[in-house]
Amino acid sequence: MFIVGGATQIFWVVPMIRKWGTIWYGVGLGGTIIFIVIWIISRIPDNFITGRGGRISDNGILTEVFQIAFVGFVIAILVLEKRGLVKK
């Protein structure tokens, strides 16, 4: 699931670069937040997704830091667009 989601996020750069609009930013933002939450839940021991806690690796933490940074950037873009400071 994370591999497919990661591949989707790599291709998500197209709507971001081409500035397809607020709806597309929101979809990307929502999907990224969902993957962050699933990753966190799947690392908790005896969780309801896998029934066991997953391993937390340095690469996993680094990936999640970049995911959170992406969420911050998209929120900033949406706020700046709403204020009229960024072209749509």
C-alpha positions, 0 to 999 in steps of 0.5 A: 500500500505504501509503495503504491501511495508513494508512486502516486505521490511522485506523480502528484508533482504534475498538478502542483507544478501545472497549478491545476487548482485548489481542488487538486491541492486539497486532494493531494493534501488529504491523501498525504495526511491519510498516509501519515496517519496510517504510517503512525497507526501501523507503528503502534504495537497491537494496532487495529490495522496489522495487529503488531507494531511496525519497525521505525527506521531512519528512512521511515522517519525521514520520509515522514518529515518530508511528508509533513513538510509537503503538507505545510507547503500545500497549506501555505500555498492554499493560504497565499492563494486565498489571500490573492498573493499567489496566482492561480 
